[in-house]
Amino acid sequence: MVEKFSTPILDVKNISKSFAGKFAVRDVSFQVDKGEIVGFLGPNGAGKTTTLRMSLGLIAPDSGNIKLFGGSPGPNAFGRVGFLPEERGLYRKILARDGIAHIACLNGMKRKDALIRADEMLNRYGLGDVARKKIKTLSKGMAQKVQLIAAIAHDPEFLILDEPFSGLDPVNQKLLEDMVREIAERGRTIIFSTHVMEHAERLCDKIILLSNGQKIFDGGLKQALSHAPRRLEIETPSANAETILKPLTQELVRSGATYNIVLKPDKEARHVLADSLKGKLELVRFEPESPSLHEAFVTLVHQEEKS
């Protein structure tokens, strides 16, 4: 359970931003509290990167207000924030340890201390053997992990990661997820953007969903998943199965003795089981499916479009 504090780490209120007369972000508000891992989700072009850049003070909103550590974002927060941009920015010809130390120095560390910290961090995350290799010689996954280390080497209180998993293979995605968990376990606050919902399902305390520059959901993971269609699969040879199941479902697809079901919003798997037993169905298989954040997002987008 995340402890709540009176002053959020990041407090975004009614911000909007347009480019060439087209809204990139429209009237978005949310908070990030200390100790949370927040997933900032949405498809490409939803406004995630623009919002994160405004949160850092890199660009100014057209309207609305942003508080970072209770004050205006910008230089006053340097050293307290770590940022992994979507466009990776380490110099390709620099050694890995030097690249990490360079970013740490920009965030207030002395050069000598930054080099020591770079070596410590590379060893901690199993990358000690690349310390004196140039960034351009590293694989994409390795270089991305080095850049994440660069973002956290100065031990920031708040970490902002923009599409950290983009372009990585599944093995390196898992390694990066493990790094994020380890950082969070040390009490740091994290917000990361992604268009891949599975990462958020595995990592996040809270979910913020954007679509077409607008927020369509802000809440806990369990609450977000409650918007996903509830599915289950039943296998039964009973001739009266469809008659019993149909009143409980909004979608029913039969293939032989197998029934793929999408439940009505007010129904749960236990209702299906109770009615099946009452109707004396012979159940060979009864398998509820776990809801997915992807399906929840699709449902929320459709609800937003209809409203």
Salt bridges, closest charged atoms under 4 A:
ASP11 OD2 - LYS13 NZ 3.90
ASP33 OD2 - LYS4 NZ 3.39
GLU36 OE2 - LYS4 NZ 2.91
GLU36 OE1 - LYS206 NZ 3.66
ASP62 OD1 - LYS17 NZ 3.45
GLU87 OE1 - ARG53 NH2 2.87
ASP98 OD1 - ARG111 NH2 3.51
ASP119 OD2 - ARG97 NH2 2.84
GLU120 OE1 - ARG117 NE 3.96
ASP155 OD1 - ARG186 NH1 3.35
ASP155 OD2 - ARG188 NH2 2.80
GLU157 OE2 - ARG80 NE 2.75
GLU163 OE2 - LYS48 NZ 3.71
GLU163 OE1 - HIS195 ND1 3.27
GLU177 OE1 - ARG181 NH2 3.53
GLU177 OE2 - HIS199 ND1 2.76
GLU177 OE2 - ARG202 NH2 2.80
ASP178 OD2 - LYS174 NZ 3.04
ASP178 OD1 - ARG181 NH1 3.19
GLU182 OE2 - ARG186 NE 3.26
ASP218 OD2 - LYS215 NZ 3.43
GLU233 OE2 - ARG285 NH1 2.42
GLU235 OE1 - ARG285 NE 3.26
GLU268 OE1 - ARG270 NE 3.09
GLU287 OE1 - ARG285 NH1 3.62
GLU295 OE2 - ARG231 NH2 2.72
